[in-house]
Amino acid sequence: MSIPNTKSAKKALRQNLRRRERNLKRKEALKQALKQFRHAIMAGDKTKAEQLVPQLMKAADKAAQRRVIHPNKAARLKSRLMRRLHALA
């Protein structure tokens, strides 16, 4: 890793580190929501899975809005998970 020389490069490095930390938190929130939802689906607990849907959608949309993940990936995830939820019926 190279060390920044100019004042603007040093500021850019600080900004990148802050953004990286924020993005990792968003990605982790999405992963946690996915994990909880998948566990509920595997257990066949439809009511718990339905309660987790808003949390999951919010995490996916936030990650896509901030380009942590591609918007199409968020849409694909939501679509697949909703299909799995409806298949439980």
Secondary structure, DSSP 8 states (H G I E B T S, - for coil): -----SHHHHHHHHHHHHHHHHHHHHHHHHHHHHHHHHHHHHHT-HHHHHHHHHHHHHHHHHHHHTTSS-HHHHHHHHHHHHHHHHHT-
